[in-house]
């Protein structure tokens, strides 16, 4: 007989009974608050077309690099999961059979946040009452497939059902934003875009010169000149703002910034477009562009997010076969104090600028990030991110940053996900962990309960709205 699937009402709360009671009371203040999802990677086409989702495999497996990387780590070739290699065909194409393979290996996810998120979706969205395993694979596949045929499971209906107040997607600087234009024209749901210029500011990106040329064509600027290149970026930022954007996002390998002269910048741009940059010059170009993006944020008011520290596509064999976003990105050591100094010398004291810092290097929480955000008016700390978007990761973040940066130099939670159905689950986890941490502070007489309840609401709702100017 299959095991029951039950979400315990006290999951993620402290084991001490007194603290657990406190966490329950605090959670009651935030459990039903609307969801603010100010940074993520869901597909705007879902909301523009409102087309039905297809089946369990395409919905839960193929877009989820968390799932793919775990399966791959256990020797399960991605081709067996229906992912086609470059120039070839997937070894498995039957979606039900692929789902059965996933169900057979679902035990791999025990103790991981993926298990928390998926079980939450299975139980609360699809009403499933038995655990996913090999014996229940067909039951799951059929129940999910049948549900997805109903209008209540279309993207716009789920947006309302999930209690989402605002959802930000992320698009490249040269994206025409047609899906966002359609959303704005015929639907009331607030789905906005985020400006992601990596493809036109990182000379190491494939097709960089061509992307910069397209940028110039779209903005009607000569991007071969430094002045025209900056003007084109400012033009596209304005276009994104007209489509609802309030923030930019920068996924650079490091947090390095620079402050070069215009002549130095023009020389770098010339070599970048020709593909003749010397060793280290691509990093210098990216460093200058972070400073330039901060200066533009001072002009147009967009919140700036810096997501450094991932060695993208660390597995060259996997990248060559299956491309990006297949679970082969690995965290790196990341420096902030020295890396951000040129930028902070220019704009660090601005009160009208918000720069949100993220990290995959947790050793920096107490040593660098909390002190920086606890001093510079423009800096805020983003929540535990990616590999650390987990119960333990969230608790480590609070424990290591709160004493120096406080709560109000952080920005609450953002789910940063491609998986639309997991958004309520991720926010549920974040709210429970924050309430568990706050319950500890109340139990230790470091806060009173009324203060803790106010902070819980701020973290879940008010701080992300403020930081992202929503």
C-alpha positions in Angstrom: 0.0 0.0 0.0 1.3 3.4 -0.9 2.3 5.8 1.9 0.0 8.7 2.6 0.9 12.2 1.5 0.3 14.6 4.3 1.6 18.1 4.9 2.0 18.4 8.7 0.6 21.8 9.9 3.8 22.3 12.0 6.3 21.5 9.3 9.5 23.5 9.6 8.5 24.9 13.0 10.8 24.5 16.1 10.8 21.2 17.9 10.5 23.0 21.3 6.8 23.1 22.1 6.8 26.6 23.5 8.6 28.0 20.4 6.4 25.9 18.2 3.3 27.5 19.7 4.9 31.0 19.1 5.7 30.1 15.5 2.1 29.0 14.9 0.8 32.3 16.2 3.3 34.3 14.1 2.5 32.2 11.0 -1.2 33.0 11.3 -0.4 36.6 10.6 1.3 35.8 7.2 0.0 32.5 6.0 -2.8 34.1 3.8 -1.0 37.3 2.8 -0.8 37.9 -1.0 2.3 36.7 -2.7 4.8 39.2 -3.9 7.0 37.5 -6.5 9.4 40.3 -7.6 12.1 38.2 -9.3 11.7 35.0 -11.2 11.9 33.2 -14.5 8.4 32.0 -15.3 7.5 32.2 -19.0 5.3 35.3 -19.8 3.8 33.3 -22.7 1.9 31.3 -20.2 -0.1 34.3 -19.1 -0.3 35.9 -22.5 -1.9 32.9 -24.2 -3.5 31.3 -21.1 -3.1 28.0 -22.9 -3.5 24.8 -20.8 -0.4 23.1 -19.5 0.1 19.7 -21.1 1.1 17.0 -18.7 3.1 16.1 -15.6 6.3 15.5 -17.4 6.5 18.8 -19.3 5.2 20.7 -16.3 7.4 19.3 -13.5 10.5 17.7 -15.0 11.7 19.3 -18.2 12.0 22.9 -16.9 13.4 22.1 -13.5 17.2 22.1 -13.2 17.0 21.0 -9.6 15.3 17.8 -10.6 17.5 17.2 -13.6 20.8 17.7 -11.7 19.8 15.2 -9.0 18.8 12.6 -11.5 22.0 13.1 -13.5 24.1 12.9 -10.3 22.8 9.3 -9.9 23.8 8.3 -13.4 20.4 8.8 -15.1 21.1 10.2 -18.6 19.1 13.3 -19.4 18.2 11.7 -22.7 16.2 9.0 -20.7 14.2 11.9 -19.2 13.2 13.2 -22.6 15.8 15.9 -23.0 17.1 15.8 -26.6 20.9 16.2 -27.1 22.1 18.7 -29.7 21.5 17.4 -33.2 19.9 14.2 -31.9 16.8 12.7 -30.4 16.0 11.8 -26.8 16.3 8.1 -25.9 12.9 8.3 -24.3 10.0 10.2 -25.8 6.9 8.6 -24.1 6.0 11.1 -21.5 4.2 8.7 -19.3 7.2 6.4 -19.3 9.5 9.3 -18.5 7.3 10.2 -15.5 7.4 6.6 -14.3 11.3 6.8 -14.4 11.1 9.9 -12.3 8.6 8.4 -9.8 10.9 5.3 -9.5 13.7 7.6 -8.3 11.6 10.1 -6.3 13.3 8.8 -3.1 16.5 10.6 -4.3 14.8 13.9 -3.2 14.3 12.9 0.4 15.4 15.8 2.7 15.8 18.3 -0.2 13.7 21.5 -0.8 12.6 20.0 -4.1 10.7 17.3 -2.2 9.1 20.0 0.0 8.0 22.0 -3.0 6.8 19.1 -5.1 4.8 17.4 -2.2 3.2 20.8 -1.5 2.1 21.1 -5.1 0.9 17.6 -5.3 -1.2 17.9 -2.1 -2.5 21.4 -2.3 -2.9 22.0 -6.0 -3.8 18.6 -7.2 -5.3 17.1 -4.1 -3.2 13.9 -4.2 -3.3 11.9 -1.0 -0.7 9.2 -1.6 3.1 9.7 -1.9 4.7 9.6 -5.3 6.6 6.4 -6.0 6.8 3.8 -8.7 3.5 2.2 -7.8 1.6 5.5 -7.9 3.3 6.9 -11.0 0.3 6.3 -13.3 -2.2 7.5 -10.7 -0.2 10.8 -10.5 0.2 11.1 -14.2 -3.5 10.6 -14.9 -4.7 12.8 -12.1 -2.5 15.7 -13.0 -3.3 15.3 -16.7 -7.0 15.3 -16.1 -6.8 18.3 -13.8 -4.8 20.3 -16.4 -7.7 20.0 -18.8 -9.9 22.2 -16.6 -10.2 25.9 -16.9 -9.3 26.3 -13.2 -5.8 25.0 -14.0 -5.0 27.5 -16.7 -2.2 30.0 -15.9 -4.4 33.1 -15.3 -6.8 31.2 -13.0 -3.9 29.7 -11.0 -2.4 33.1 -10.7 -5.5 34.2 -8.9 -5.9 31.0 -6.9 -2.3 31.2 -5.7 -2.9 34.7 -4.3 -0.2 36.3 -6.4 -0.4 40.1 -6.3 2.5 40.7 -8.6 4.8 38.4 -10.6 8.0 39.5 -12.3 9.6 37.6 -15.1 13.0 38.2 -16.6 13.8 39.0 -20.2 16.9 39.8 -22.2 17.6 43.4 -23.2 16.8 42.7 -26.8 13.5 40.9 -26.1 10.6 42.7 -27.9 8.3 42.0 -24.9 5.3 41.0 -27.1 4.0 38.6 -24.4 4.0 41.4 -21.8 2.3 43.7 -24.2 -0.5 41.2 -24.7 -0.8 40.6 -21.0 -1.2 44.3 -20.4 -3.7 44.7 -23.2 -6.2 42.0 -22.3 -5.8 40.8 -18.7 -5.7 42.4 -15.3 -3.1 40.2 -13.6 0.0 42.1 -12.7 2.8 40.3 -14.5 5.8 42.6 -15.2 9.2 42.1 -16.8 12.7 42.6 -15.4 15.6 43.9 -17.5 18.4 41.3 -17.9 21.3 42.8 -20.0 23.9 40.0 -19.6 23.8 39.1 -23.3 24.8 42.6 -24.3 27.2 43.5 -21.5 29.2 40.2 -21.2 31.8 39.7 -24.0 32.1 36.0 -23.0 28.5 35.3 -23.9 27.9 33.5 -27.2 27.0 35.9 -30.0 27.9 39.0 -28.0 28.8 41.2 -31.0 25.6 40.2 -32.9 23.5 40.9 -29.8 25.1 44.4 -29.4 24.3 45.1 -33.0 20.7 44.1 -32.5 20.6 46.3 -29.4 21.7 49.2 -31.6 19.1 48.5 -34.3 16.3 48.3 -31.7 17.3 51.5 -30.0 18.4 53.3 -33.3 21.8 54.0 -31.8 25.4 53.4 -33.0 26.5 50.8 -30.5 30.0 50.7 -31.9 30.6 53.9 -30.0 30.7 54.0 -26.2 28.2 56.9 -26.1 25.9 55.2 -28.5 26.2 51.9 -26.7 25.2 53.4 -23.3 22.4 55.4 -25.0 21.0 52.1 -26.5 21.0 50.5 -23.1 19.2 53.4 -21.5 16.7 53.3 -24.4 16.0 49.6 -23.7 15.7 50.2 -20.0 13.0 52.9 -20.8 11.2 50.4 -23.0 11.2 47.8 -20.3 9.9 50.4 -17.8 7.0 51.1 -20.1 6.2 47.4 -19.9 6.1 47.5 -16.1 9.7 46.7 -15.2 10.9 48.1 -11.9 14.1 46.2 -11.6 17.2 45.0 -13.4 19.1 41.8 -12.9 22.8 41.0 -13.5 24.1 37.4 -13.4 27.8 38.1 -13.6 30.5 35.6 -12.7 31.8 37.9 -10.0 30.7 41.1 -8.2 33.7 43.0 -9.5 33.0 46.7 -10.5 35.2 49.3 -12.1 35.4 53.1 -12.8 37.2 53.6 -16.1 37.5 56.7 -18.3 35.4 57.0 -21.4 38.5 56.5 -23.6 39.4 53.3 -21.7 35.8 52.1 -22.1 35.8 52.8 -25.9 39.0 50.8 -26.3 37.5 47.9 -24.4 34.3 48.0 -26.4 36.3 48.0 -29.7 38.1 44.9 -28.7 35.0 43.2 -27.3 33.1 43.7 -30.6 36.1 42.4 -32.6 36.6 39.4 -30.2 40.2 40.4 -29.4 40.0 41.1 -25.7 43.1 40.1 -23.8 43.0 37.8 -20.7 41.0 39.5 -17.9 39.6 42.2 -20.1 36.1 40.6 -20.4 35.9 40.7 -16.6 37.0 44.3 -16.6 34.3 45.2 -19.2 31.7 43.4 -17.1 33.0 45.3 -14.0 32.6 48.6 -15.7 29.1 47.7 -16.9 27.9 47.0 -13.3 28.9 50.5 -12.4 27.3 51.9 -15.5 24.1 50.0 -14.7 24.1 51.5 -11.2 24.5 55.0 -12.6 21.5 54.4 -14.9 19.5 53.2 -12.0 20.2 56.5 -10.3 18.7 58.1 -13.4 15.6 55.9 -14.0 14.9 54.6 -10.4 15.1 50.9 -11.3 16.1 48.6 -8.5 19.4 46.7 -9.3 20.0 43.1 -8.5 23.4 41.5 -8.6 23.5 37.7 -8.7 27.2 36.7 -8.9 29.2 33.7 -8.1 28.0 30.8 -10.3 30.3 28.9 -12.6 27.9 28.4 -15.3 27.9 25.2 -17.3 30.7 23.7 -15.3 30.3 20.4 -17.0 31.5 20.9 -20.6 30.4 17.5 -21.8 26.8 18.1 -20.6 26.8 21.6 -22.0 28.0 20.4 -25.4 25.3 17.8 -25.5 22.3 19.4 -23.8 23.0 23.2 -23.5 22.4 25.6 -20.7 20.3 25.2 -17.6 20.6 21.5 -17.1 21.8 21.6 -13.5 25.6 22.0 -14.1 26.1 25.4 -12.6 28.3 25.4 -9.4 28.8 28.0 -6.7 32.2 29.8 -6.4 33.9 31.8 -3.8 32.9 35.4 -4.2 34.3 38.7 -2.9 32.3 41.8 -2.3 34.1 44.3 -0.1 36.9 45.0 -2.6 34.9 44.0 -5.7 32.2 46.6 -5.1 34.5 49.4 -3.9 34.6 51.3 -7.3 30.8 51.3 -7.6 30.2 52.2 -4.0 32.7 55.1 -4.2 30.5 56.5 -7.0 27.0 55.7 -5.7 27.2 54.0 -2.3 25.8 56.9 -0.3 22.8 57.5 -2.6 19.5 57.1 -0.7 17.5 57.0 -3.9 19.2 53.9 -5.2 18.6 50.3 -4.3 21.1 47.6 -5.1 20.2 44.1 -3.9 23.1 41.7 -3.3 22.8 38.0 -3.6 25.4 35.3 -2.9 26.1 31.6 -3.4 29.1 31.9 -1.0 27.6 31.8 2.5 31.0 32.5 4.1 30.4 36.1 3.1 27.2 36.6 5.1 28.6 37.8 8.3 32.1 38.9 7.1 31.2 41.1 4.1 27.5 41.2 3.1 25.9 42.1 6.4 28.5 44.8 7.3 28.2 46.3 3.8 24.4 46.4 3.8 24.5 47.5 7.4 26.4 50.7 6.3 25.8 51.8 2.7 22.3 53.3 2.2 22.0 51.9 -1.3 22.6 48.3 -0.4 20.2 45.6 0.6 20.6 41.8 1.0 18.7 39.5 -1.2 17.3 36.3 0.4 19.1 32.9 0.5 19.4 32.0 -3.2 19.5 29.0 -5.5 21.4 26.3 -3.7 20.5 27.9 -0.4 16.8 28.5 -1.1 16.1 25.8 1.5 15.0 25.6 5.1 18.6 25.3 6.4 19.9 27.9 4.0 17.2 30.4 5.0 17.9 29.9 8.7 21.7 30.3 8.1 21.0 33.5 6.3 18.9 35.0 9.2 21.4 33.8 11.9 24.4 35.2 10.2 23.1 38.6 8.9 20.5 39.8 11.4 22.8 41.0 14.2 24.7 43.3 11.8 22.3 44.2 9.1 19.0 43.8 10.9 15.8 42.8 9.2 15.2 46.1 7.4 18.4 46.0 5.3 17.0 42.8 3.7 14.2 42.5 1.1 12.1 39.7 2.3 11.8 36.7 0.0 11.7 36.1 -3.7 11.3 32.7 -5.3 13.5 33.1 -8.3 11.9 30.2 -10.0 10.9 28.9 -13.5 8.4 26.5 -11.9 5.1 28.4 -11.7 3.3 25.8 -9.6 6.0 25.9 -6.9 5.6 29.6 -6.1 3.1 29.1 -3.3 5.2 26.3 -1.8 8.4 28.3 -1.8 6.7 31.3 -0.2 5.1 28.9 2.4 8.6 27.6 3.3 10.1 31.1 3.6 7.3 32.3 5.8 7.5 29.3 8.1 11.3 29.6 8.5 11.1 33.3 9.2 8.4 32.6 11.8 10.5 29.8 13.3 13.5 32.2 13.6 11.3 35.0 15.1 9.8 32.5 17.6 13.4 31.8 18.8 14.0 35.5 19.4 10.7 35.9 21.3 11.4 32.8 23.4 14.8 34.2 24.2 13.3 37.5 25.2 15.1 39.4 22.4 11.8 40.5 20.9 8.3 40.7 22.2 5.6 38.8 20.2 3.9 41.9 18.9 7.2 43.1 17.4 7.8 39.6 15.9 4.4 39.6 14.3 5.1 43.0 12.7 8.4 41.8 11.4 6.9 38.6 10.0 4.4 40.7 7.9 7.2 43.0 6.8 9.4 40.1 5.6 6.5 38.4 3.8 4.9 41.4 2.2 6.1 45.0 2.9 9.8 44.7 2.4 9.7 43.1 -1.1 7.1 45.6 -2.2 9.3 48.5 -1.0 12.6 47.2 -2.3 11.3 46.5 -5.8 9.2 49.7 -5.9 5.9 47.8 -6.4 
